[in-house]
Amino acid sequence: MIDQTTRTAILRLREQGHGMRSIARALGIARGTVRTVLADGRQEVPPAQRHEQGTEYRDDILALYSSCKGNLVRVHEELCASGAAMSYQALTAFCRRHGIGHPAREPAGEYHFEPGQEMQHDTSPHDVKLGGVLRRVQTASVVLCYSRMIFIQAYPRFTRFECKIFLSKALRYFDGTCPVCMVDNTHVVAASGTGANMIPAPEMVAYSRRLGFHFAAHEVGDANRSARVELGFDYVENNFHAGREFDSWEHLNREAVLWCDKVNAKYSDKLKASRRELFAVEKPRLVALPIWIPDVYELHHRIVDVYGFVNLHLNRYSVPYTLIGRPVEVRETEEQVLIFEGPRQVAVHARLVDASGTRSVHPEHRPRRGLDRPMHAVLDEEEKALLAAAPELAGYIGELKKRIQGRGTLALRRLQRLVDDYPREPLVEAAHAAAQYGLYDLERLERMVLRHIAKDYFLVPRRRRDDPEEPDDG
């Protein structure tokens, strides 16, 4: 078919008085084509007049498309069953041309950002070889919309705690912040609402105000609004994560910073400059950070267990044994776990990122082994108190300690209970008799004491038959 430019040339040459033969020779086309265009007399190309197979079945196709829930394979089967002679390819072509099941495409928009106007933050799950094992990690990213400066880190999970840690590191990397941080409608930031009606969580509002920006969310389904950060995840997955293995989370995030430095300094054909060069224009427009940014920490309240540990995310951290049973405050930062008793810090541990049931023990938190260990001092005090209460039992106590296993804590405390509960004279007589026969079983000693005092302390007077019964108080 002759295009519109050729049709215009034919009509213009005809107006200048040229014949069909000369027009056809000049334009390199057939005289019949020139004759057809001159007869039509229009510069616009006329619409193609062709018969479509689906025209006569249009109503049936619309009805079947609805009843078959948009499945064109089923639509074609039902049409053929009703006697229609139409191929599946002709059916799909007819539906495309007439917009059946194919909504009209809309042109993509373009967002323009001034220097320092906005930054965008989002996360994406990626598979990474970490410690020789393929693991699913959450890759967090922040991109400055004008210069496209990028910063990424990876975490095993991404809660509000990790979000604040990541944003603090990113803003230190940029040495400033944009007044608006665009996010999706994630529960990590949002407390309720979506899009323009999104209300951030109070702790995220307090955090963002301290650093000089506020959160905003794009409308549901409008992912193009955060395209600056969304487009970067494909590059991260297929460039940074591809073919790399990491020993630990620290190694992974160190390499991520080095990769960001490399990418930000690389020349971009699309931007006609490097990100660093554009950042030089954007840097003076950023909001300055406060002179002091406190470390982000998550607060936990724990009670020290009987083993001298506090539990946090399935991991256990030691504290001084003297705090067993005491409530403590645990502050979890990115790199450390700080343990406080009131205002005083009593322990510091390197934070265990993975919830793997690992124990972190400091030797100074355990009792010292040897003659000067505190447990012996406690036992000595108990023995001194027992000897002070019953000095007559000194010989029995000395022989008892030789014959019992371990530290003798339970034996000394049980003997102390006997001293407190029974009269002194029968107890001393029973102890001397037991020592004479080599009996150092305290349960048997207690039975001997009970036999000694049975006649003197447990006599019940008998009532004569002729005594009147006592009235019932009940």
Summary of the structure (lengths in Angstrom):
residues: 474
radius of gyration: 44.2
end to end distance: 120.6
largest distance: 161.4
contacts: 1244
relative contact order: 0.06
helix: 45%
strand: 18%
